[in-house]
């Protein structure tokens, strides 16, 4: 048994989550807001692009 199979069997951090029922690429595209939004910049008209990772990748530094 390889590491991926072992993690999946144990429910570990490498286990693949269950698929989201009813979530299709078409549904995701229909949820986009401002798909054609643009702004004027010193380099000309540019489309606005925003991406959110959904979680921080780096640990927060403690104040003090």
Secondary structure, DSSP 8 states (H G I E B T S, - for coil): --HHHHHHHHT-TTS-----TT--HHHHHHT-SSTT-EEEETTEEEE------SS-SS------
